[in-house]
Amino acid sequence: MTRYLCRAGDTWDLMALKIYGDERHTATLLGANPAMCGMTVFTGGEVINAPDVDVPEGDGAGTPFKAPWK
């Protein structure tokens, strides 16, 4: 697990894209940071946990992502 220092304007999906290269890992970040799930846009300076995940190589095409909040 690594830590990520949020920047002003970061959102969960944007951080997933920055960290993992794919927004579909948004649920991974939310699951690792339950106390911060109510935040949608970060002010900057917050530190979140970013679990290690297997990121497959290729074009990223695969199973459609279902957002956990839907």
Phi and psi in degrees as GROMACS dihedral restraints (atoms count N, CA, C in turn):
[ dihedral_restraints ]
;  ai    aj    ak    al  type     phi  dphi    fc
    3     4     5     6     1  -116.6    20    10
    4     5     6     7     1   172.6    20    10
    6     7     8     9     1  -115.7    20    10
    7     8     9    10     1   146.7    20    10
    9    10    11    12     1  -125.7    20    10
   10    11    12    13     1   129.2    20    10
   12    13    14    15     1   -89.9    20    10
   13    14    15    16     1   114.8    20    10
   15    16    17    18     1   -70.1    20    10
   16    17    18    19     1   147.1    20    10
   18    19    20    21     1  -109.8    20    10
   19    20    21    22     1   156.8    20    10
   21    22    23    24     1   -56.2    20    10
   22    23    24    25     1   129.5    20    10
   24    25    26    27     1    93.8    20    10
   25    26    27    28     1    -8.0    20    10
   27    28    29    30     1   -61.8    20    10
   28    29    30    31     1   144.5    20    10
   30    31    32    33     1  -126.6    20    10
   31    32    33    34     1   165.7    20    10
   33    34    35    36     1   -58.0    20    10
   34    35    36    37     1   -44.9    20    10
   36    37    38    39     1   -69.0    20    10
   37    38    39    40     1   -35.1    20    10
   39    40    41    42     1   -67.1    20    10
   40    41    42    43     1   -40.1    20    10
   42    43    44    45     1   -66.9    20    10
   43    44    45    46     1   -38.9    20    10
   45    46    47    48     1   -61.3    20    10
   46    47    48    49     1   -40.3    20    10
   48    49    50    51     1   -64.5    20    10
   49    50    51    52     1   -44.9    20    10
   51    52    53    54     1   -64.5    20    10
   52    53    54    55     1   -43.8    20    10
   54    55    56    57     1   -78.7    20    10
   55    56    57    58     1   -47.5    20    10
   57    58    59    60     1  -107.2    20    10
   58    59    60    61     1   -12.1    20    10
   60    61    62    63     1    82.3    20    10
   61    62    63    64     1    12.0    20    10
   63    64    65    66     1  -159.5    20    10
   64    65    66    67     1   126.8    20    10
   66    67    68    69     1   -65.5    20    10
   67    68    69    70     1   -17.7    20    10
   69    70    71    72     1   -66.7    20    10
   70    71    72    73     1    -6.2    20    10
   72    73    74    75     1   -94.4    20    10
   73    74    75    76     1    13.2    20    10
   75    76    77    78     1   -57.5    20    10
   76    77    78    79     1   -43.9    20    10
   78    79    80    81     1   -62.5    20    10
   79    80    81    82     1   -32.3    20    10
   81    82    83    84     1   -62.7    20    10
   82    83    84    85     1   -45.4    20    10
   84    85    86    87     1   -66.6    20    10
   85    86    87    88     1   -43.2    20    10
   87    88    89    90     1   -61.5    20    10
   88    89    90    91     1   -41.5    20    10
   90    91    92    93     1   -66.0    20    10
   91    92    93    94     1   -29.9    20    10
   93    94    95    96     1   -86.3    20    10
   94    95    96    97     1    -7.9    20    10
   96    97    98    99     1  -136.4    20    10
   97    98    99   100     1    58.9    20    10
   99   100   101   102     1   -60.8    20    10
  100   101   102   103     1   -30.3    20    10
  102   103   104   105     1   -69.4    20    10
  103   104   105   106     1   -16.9    20    10
  105   106   107   108     1  -109.0    20    10
  106   107   108   109     1     6.5    20    10
  108   109   110   111     1   -60.1    20    10
  109   110   111   112     1   -23.7    20    10
  111   112   113   114     1   -76.1    20    10
  112   113   114   115     1   -11.4    20    10
  114   115   116   117     1   -84.4    20    10
  115   116   117   118     1   138.0    20    10
  117   118   119   120     1  -112.0    20    10
  118   119   120   121     1   -39.8    20    10
  120   121   122   123     1  -125.1    20    10
  121   122   123   124     1   126.0    20    10
  123   124   125   126     1   -88.1    20    10
  124   125   126   127     1   146.6    20    10
  126   127   128   129     1   -85.1    20    10
  127   128   129   130     1   -19.1    20    10
  129   130   131   132     1   110.0    20    10
  130   131   132   133     1   140.4    20    10
  132   133   134   135     1    98.0    20    10
  133   134   135   136     1   -14.3    20    10
  135   136   137   138     1   -71.3    20    10
  136   137   138   139     1   148.9    20    10
  138   139   140   141     1  -117.2    20    10
  139   140   141   142     1   126.0    20    10
  141   142   143   144     1  -116.2    20    10
  142   143   144   145     1   158.1    20    10
  144   145   146   147     1   -85.0    20    10
  145   146   147   148     1   137.1    20    10
  147   148   149   150     1  -125.9    20    10
  148   149   150   151     1    95.8    20    10
  150   151   152   153     1   -61.4    20    10
  151   152   153   154     1   152.2    20    10
  153   154   155   156     1   -72.8    20    10
  154   155   156   157     1   136.2    20    10
  156   157   158   159     1  -134.8    20    10
  157   158   159   160     1   155.6    20    10
  159   160   161   162     1   -80.6    20    10
  160   161   162   163     1   119.2    20    10
  162   163   164   165     1  -106.0    20    10
  163   164   165   166     1   109.1    20    10
  165   166   167   168     1   -67.8    20    10
  166   167   168   169     1   148.9    20    10
  168   169   170   171     1   -82.4    20    10
  169   170   171   172     1   156.5    20    10
  171   172   173   174     1   126.6    20    10
  172   173   174   175     1  -159.9    20    10
  174   175   176   177     1   -86.3    20    10
  175   176   177   178     1    -1.7    20    10
  177   178   179   180     1    82.8    20    10
  178   179   180   181     1    -2.4    20    10
  180   181   182   183     1   -70.0    20    10
  181   182   183   184     1   143.6    20    10
  183   184   185   186     1   174.6    20    10
  184   185   186   187     1  -148.8    20    10
  186   187   188   189     1   -63.9    20    10
  187   188   189   190     1   135.2    20    10
  189   190   191   192     1   -60.4    20    10
  190   191   192   193     1   144.9    20    10
  192   193   194   195     1   -87.1    20    10
  193   194   195   196     1   131.7    20    10
  195   196   197   198     1  -109.4    20    10
  196   197   198   199     1   115.1    20    10
  198   199   200   201     1   -63.9    20    10
  199   200   201   202     1   136.8    20    10
  201   202   203   204     1   -65.8    20    10
  202   203   204   205     1   -18.6    20    10
  204   205   206   207     1   -90.8    20    10
  205   206   207   208     1     0.5    20    10
